[in-house]
């Protein structure tokens, strides 16, 4: 009677440990790690994002540089030279309209202010400026696309870490139960109640579980190392990886308008617009060059260099309008226009291919989510049935129909089912986050930004 009472208390303890929520591990020296921390660290540490930011600044500098052609050019030019007469006097010479004698050597100095404004740049160079402006906008969206790649990589990696943490937690509980079952079977074997074969089967299960836990621990450590490469943070092996939490519901199949909101698609659209601006610039490049100019001259001459500079006087000024009409350039402008046309066609095809690719990615994630939902629902039904089986087994054990070792082994099987269900729930959470990134990147990043991750 005493033995049966002890066995009943053990069964109740085993069932309570099995069906109660698994207690969280106390933070060890390694602390805890959340998904938001991992993403935020990766965005701040990523060298790829820093390169993309520099590309934005480079394209912006090119755009600002191209705008200079729309402004007038003003320059000051000067010259100081030694003039030596090599022939005798042959008459009166002039320099810039001023009479100059030819009998003596002297220093001559001149300064002139030159201003020029090319009017034709407004219908020629202006489109080149727009080309660089569109490239700057494209580089901004390209940086967002690179940010999305980094977040997707970290999401996959963190999902693997969370899955490893789930497997290690359940394997620890399963091993504890099987070790207790082995100890009970060993006692039963010594009393001659079970055969040596039954004991060996239980021991083999413990060895298999230990081997599975060692492999899961190895993969967990490798994933931590990979995450360190992304975030630049060294993690301890005992770090507590927080779960991804409950994933939001996804309703409706992704429409084509969602593809157009992706940063990859926006970047490609801006690249195509840039090529269109370049095509307009190439088309207008065959038009005449038209501009206005003005010049104001100062001139001085004297045998002494200092006096030549000191005695400079206003000499002349001129202003005018010029026009240059290209007649023949060897086909330069023609093939420039042809190349621009073909580049526009290439960008259109690339944009069409990208739309199809991103549409397939979103549709694939949507299908995966639906399959995961069905799988999780099946596991929940299976777990409910295992709970009923355990309740029946517990009742049989209380009546002496089953041993406590058998009950522990049944509990281990139920833990395996619960573990697999938690793994699929984690995979669904990862898929939902990837789906949000693919179909609503701005909204997904706003959620992360609210947690302080979008700071780089």
C-alpha positions in Angstrom: 0.0 0.0 0.0 2.8 2.3 0.8 4.5 1.6 -2.5 1.3 2.3 -4.5 0.9 5.6 -2.7 4.5 6.6 -3.6 3.9 5.5 -7.2 0.8 7.6 -7.4 2.6 10.7 -6.2 5.3 10.1 -8.7 2.8 9.8 -11.5 1.1 13.1 -10.5 4.5 14.9 -10.4 5.4 13.5 -13.9 2.1 14.6 -15.4 2.3 18.0 -13.8 5.8 18.5 -15.3 4.6 17.3 -18.6 1.5 19.4 -19.1 2.5 22.6 -17.2 4.1 25.3 -19.1 7.9 24.8 -19.3 9.6 27.2 -16.9 11.9 29.7 -18.4 15.6 29.3 -17.8 17.1 31.8 -15.4 19.4 34.1 -17.2 23.0 32.8 -16.9 26.2 34.7 -17.4 25.3 34.9 -21.1 22.2 37.0 -20.5 19.2 36.9 -22.9 18.9 37.5 -26.6 15.7 38.7 -28.4 14.9 38.9 -32.1 14.8 42.7 -31.9 18.2 42.8 -30.3 19.6 40.6 -33.1 18.1 42.6 -35.9 19.1 45.9 -34.4 22.7 44.8 -33.8 22.9 43.5 -37.4 21.6 46.8 -38.9 24.1 48.8 -36.8 27.1 46.5 -37.5 26.5 45.6 -41.2 29.4 46.8 -43.4 27.2 46.2 -46.4 24.7 48.9 -45.3 27.6 51.3 -44.7 28.8 50.7 -48.2 25.3 51.3 -49.5 25.1 54.6 -47.6 28.4 55.7 -49.1 27.0 54.9 -52.6 24.0 57.2 -51.8 26.4 60.0 -51.0 28.5 59.4 -54.1 25.5 59.5 -56.4 24.2 62.6 -54.6 27.6 64.3 -55.2 27.4 63.3 -58.9 23.9 64.8 -59.0 25.0 68.1 -57.4 28.0 68.2 -59.7 25.8 67.8 -62.8 23.7 70.7 -61.6 26.7 73.0 -62.0 26.2 73.0 -65.8 23.0 75.0 -65.3 24.8 77.9 -63.7 27.0 80.5 -65.3 30.8 80.1 -65.3 32.9 83.1 -64.1 36.7 83.0 -64.1 39.6 85.4 -63.5 42.7 84.8 -65.6 46.1 86.5 -65.4 49.5 86.5 -67.0 52.9 88.0 -66.3 55.5 87.5 -69.1 58.9 88.8 -70.2 58.9 90.2 -73.7 62.2 90.3 -75.6 62.5 92.0 -79.0 64.7 89.9 -81.3 64.5 92.2 -84.4 65.0 95.8 -85.0 62.3 98.3 -85.3 60.1 97.6 -88.3 57.2 99.8 -87.5 54.4 100.2 -85.0 52.9 97.2 -83.4 49.7 96.8 -81.3 48.7 94.5 -78.5 45.0 94.3 -77.7 44.4 97.6 -79.6 47.2 99.5 -77.8 50.2 100.8 -79.6 53.4 99.0 -78.5 56.9 100.1 -79.5 59.3 97.5 -80.6 62.6 99.0 -79.5 62.8 97.7 -75.9 62.5 94.6 -73.9 59.8 94.8 -71.2 57.5 93.0 -68.8 53.9 92.6 -69.8 51.0 91.8 -67.5 47.3 91.1 -68.3 44.2 90.2 -66.3 40.8 89.5 -67.7 37.5 88.5 -66.1 35.5 86.0 -68.2 31.8 85.1 -67.8 30.0 82.5 -69.8 26.5 81.0 -69.7 25.5 78.1 -71.9 21.8 78.5 -72.5 21.5 75.2 -74.4 22.3 73.3 -71.2 18.7 73.7 -70.2 17.5 71.4 -72.9 20.7 69.2 -73.0 22.5 68.9 -69.7 19.3 69.3 -67.6 18.3 65.7 -68.5 21.7 64.5 -67.4 21.1 66.1 -64.1 17.8 64.3 -63.8 19.6 61.1 -64.7 21.9 61.4 -61.6 19.0 62.5 -59.5 17.1 59.3 -60.4 20.2 57.3 -59.7 20.4 58.9 -56.2 16.8 57.9 -55.5 17.5 54.4 -56.8 20.5 54.0 -54.5 18.3 55.0 -51.6 15.8 52.2 -52.4 18.7 49.9 -53.1 20.0 50.6 -49.6 16.6 49.7 -48.3 16.7 46.5 -50.3 20.1 45.6 -48.8 18.6 46.3 -45.3 15.8 43.9 -46.1 18.3 41.2 -47.1 20.2 41.7 -43.8 16.9 41.4 -41.8 15.8 38.3 -43.8 19.2 36.7 -43.1 19.0 37.5 -39.4 15.4 36.3 -39.3 16.3 32.9 -40.7 19.3 32.6 -38.4 17.4 33.7 -35.3 14.7 31.2 -36.2 17.3 28.4 -36.3 18.6 29.6 -32.9 15.1 29.6 -31.4 14.4 26.2 -32.9 17.7 24.9 -31.4 16.7 26.3 -28.0 13.3 24.6 -28.2 15.0 21.2 -29.1 17.5 21.5 -26.3 14.9 22.4 -23.7 12.6 19.4 -24.6 15.5 17.0 -25.1 16.7 17.9 -21.6 13.2 17.0 -20.2 13.0 13.8 -22.2 16.5 12.7 -21.1 15.6 13.3 -17.5 12.5 11.2 -17.8 14.2 8.4 -19.6 17.1 8.3 -17.1 14.5 7.9 -14.4 12.8 5.2 -16.4 16.1 3.4 -16.9 16.9 3.5 -13.2 13.4 2.1 -12.4 13.9 -0.7 -15.1 17.3 -1.5 -13.7 15.8 -2.0 -10.3 13.1 -4.2 -11.8 15.7 -6.2 -13.7 17.6 -6.8 -10.5 14.4 -8.1 -9.0 13.8 -10.3 -12.0 10.7 -8.5 -13.1 11.9 -7.6 -16.6 14.4 -9.0 -19.0 17.8 -7.7 -19.8 16.6 -6.9 -23.3 13.9 -4.4 -22.0 16.6 -2.7 -19.9 18.9 -2.4 -22.9 16.2 -0.9 -25.0 15.6 1.9 -22.4 19.3 2.5 -22.2 19.6 2.8 -26.0 16.9 5.4 -26.0 18.9 7.5 -23.5 22.0 7.2 -25.6 20.1 8.2 -28.7 18.6 11.2 -27.0 22.0 12.2 -25.6 23.5 12.0 -29.1 20.6 14.1 -30.5 21.1 16.7 -27.8 24.9 16.9 -28.6 24.1 17.5 -32.3 21.5 20.1 -31.4 24.0 21.9 -29.1 26.6 21.9 -31.9 24.2 23.5 -34.3 23.2 26.0 -31.7 26.8 27.1 -31.1 27.4 27.3 -34.8 24.4 29.5 -35.3 25.5 31.7 -32.4 28.9 32.2 -34.2 27.1 33.1 -37.4 25.0 35.6 -35.6 28.1 37.1 -34.1 29.4 37.8 -37.7 26.2 39.7 -38.3 26.0 41.7 -35.1 29.6 41.9 -34.0 28.5 40.8 -30.5 30.1 37.8 -28.7 27.5 35.6 -27.2 28.0 33.1 -24.4 27.0 29.5 -25.0 24.5 29.7 -22.1 22.7 32.8 -23.6 18.9 32.5 -23.3 17.3 32.8 -26.7 13.9 34.3 -26.4 11.1 33.0 -28.6 9.7 34.8 -31.5 6.3 35.0 -29.8 2.9 34.6 -31.3 2.9 35.4 -35.0 0.1 37.6 -36.5 -2.5 36.1 -38.8 -2.0 36.6 -42.5 -5.2 37.2 -44.5 -5.5 37.2 -48.2 -3.2 36.3 -51.1 -0.5 38.9 -51.9 -1.6 41.2 -54.7 0.6 42.7 -57.4 0.4 46.1 -55.8 2.4 44.7 -52.9 5.2 43.7 -55.2 5.4 47.3 -56.4 6.0 48.5 -52.8 9.1 46.4 -52.3 12.4 48.3 -52.2 13.9 46.1 -54.9 11.1 47.0 -57.3 11.2 50.7 -56.4 15.0 50.7 -57.0 14.6 49.1 -60.4 11.9 51.6 -61.3 14.2 54.5 -60.5 17.0 52.9 -62.5 14.6 52.7 -65.5 13.6 56.3 -65.0 17.2 57.3 -64.9 17.9 55.5 -68.2 14.8 57.3 -69.7 16.3 60.7 -68.7 19.6 59.6 -70.2 17.8 58.7 -73.4 16.3 62.2 -73.5 19.7 63.8 -73.0 21.2 61.7 -75.8 18.3 62.7 -78.1 18.8 66.4 -77.4 22.6 66.2 -77.7 22.3 66.7 -81.4 20.8 70.2 -81.0 23.0 73.3 -81.3 25.0 74.7 -78.5 23.9 78.3 -77.7 25.4 80.6 -75.1 26.3 84.1 -74.2 29.7 85.4 -72.9 31.4 88.6 -71.7 35.0 89.6 -71.1 36.7 92.6 -69.4 40.5 93.1 -69.9 43.3 94.9 -67.9 46.7 95.3 -69.5 50.1 96.7 -68.4 53.6 97.0 -69.9 56.9 98.3 -68.4 60.6 97.4 -68.4 60.2 96.6 -64.7 58.0 93.7 -63.6 56.6 95.5 -60.5 55.7 98.6 -62.5 54.1 96.4 -65.2 51.7 95.1 -62.6 51.2 98.4 -60.9 50.3 100.3 -64.1 47.7 97.9 -65.5 44.8 99.8 -67.0 41.4 98.9 -68.4 42.0 97.9 -71.9 38.8 96.5 -73.5 35.6 94.6 -73.0 33.5 92.5 -75.2 30.3 90.5 -75.0 28.5 88.3 -77.5 26.2 85.4 -78.3 27.6 82.2 -79.8 26.0 79.2 -81.5 27.6 75.9 -82.5 25.8 73.5 -84.8 27.2 69.9 -85.1 27.5 68.8 -88.7 29.5 65.5 -88.5 30.9 63.6 -85.5 31.6 60.2 -86.9 28.3 58.7 -85.6 29.0 59.6 -81.9 25.6 61.0 -81.1 23.7 58.5 -83.2 25.2 55.5 -81.3 24.8 57.2 -78.0 21.0 57.4 -78.7 21.0 53.8 -79.8 22.7 52.6 -76.7 20.3 54.6 -74.5 17.3 53.1 -76.3 18.6 49.5 -75.8 19.4 50.2 -72.2 15.8 51.4 -71.6 14.6 48.1 -73.1 16.9 46.1 -70.9 15.6 47.9 -67.8 12.0 47.2 -68.8 12.7 43.5 -69.2 14.6 43.4 -65.9 11.7 45.2 -64.1 9.2 42.7 -65.6 11.4 39.8 -64.4 11.7 41.3 -61.0 8.0 41.6 -60.7 7.5 38.0 -61.5 10.3 36.9 -59.1 9.0 38.9 -56.1 5.4 37.7 -56.9 6.6 34.1 -56.7 8.5 34.8 -53.4 5.4 36.2 -51.8 3.1 33.5 -53.1 5.5 30.8 -52.0 5.6 32.2 -48.4 1.8 32.4 -48.4 1.5 28.8 -49.4 4.1 27.8 -46.8 2.1 29.6 -44.1 -1.1 27.8 -45.0 0.7 24.4 -44.9 2.3 25.2 -41.6 -1.1 26.2 -40.2 -2.5 22.8 -41.2 0.5 21.0 -39.8 0.2 22.8 -36.4 -3.5 22.0 -36.3 -2.8 18.3 -36.9 -0.1 18.3 -34.1 -2.5 20.0 -31.7 -5.1 17.3 -32.4 -2.4 14.6 -31.9 -1.3 16.2 -28.7 -4.9 16.2 -27.3 -5.1 12.5 -28.0 -1.7 11.9 -26.3 -3.0 13.7 -23.3 -6.0 11.3 -23.2 -3.7 8.3 -23.6 -1.5 9.6 -20.7 -4.6 10.1 -18.6 -5.6 6.5 -19.3 -2.1 5.3 -18.6 -2.0 7.2 -15.4 -5.2 5.6 -14.3 -3.9 2.2 -15.2 -0.6 2.9 -13.3 -2.6 4.0 -10.2 -4.4 0.6 -10.3 -1.2 -1.3 -10.8 -1.8 -2.1 -14.4 1.2 -0.2 -15.7 4.6 0.6 -14.2 5.9 4.1 -13.6 8.7 3.5 -16.1 6.2 2.8 -18.8 4.3 6.0 -17.8 7.6 8.0 -18.0 8.3 6.6 -21.5 4.8 7.5 -22.6 5.4 11.0 -21.2 8.6 11.2 -23.2 6.7 10.4 -26.4 4.2 13.2 -25.6 7.1 15.6 -25.1 8.5 14.7 -28.5 5.1 15.5 -30.1 4.9 18.8 -28.1 8.5 19.6 -29.2 7.7 19.0 -32.8 4.6 21.2 -32.6 6.7 24.0 -31.0 9.2 23.7 -33.8 6.5 24.2 -36.4 5.1 27.1 -34.5 8.5 28.7 -34.5 8.9 28.1 -38.2 5.5 29.7 -38.8 6.6 32.8 -36.8 9.7 33.0 -39.0 7.6 32.7 -42.2 5.2 35.4 -41.0 8.0 37.8 -40.4 9.6 37.1 -43.8 6.1 37.4 -45.4 5.7 40.8 -43.8 9.1 41.9 -45.0 8.3 40.8 -48.6 4.8 42.3 -48.7 4.9 45.2 -46.3 8.5 46.2 -45.8 7.8 49.7 -44.5 5.3 48.4 -41.9 7.6 45.6 -40.8 10.5 48.0 -40.3 8.3 50.5 -38.4 7.6 47.7 -35.9 11.3 47.0 -35.5 12.1 50.7 -35.4 9.7 51.0 -32.5 11.8 48.5 -30.7 15.0 50.5 -31.4 16.4 48.2 -34.1 16.4 50.6 -37.1 19.3 52.7 -35.8 22.2 52.6 -38.2 
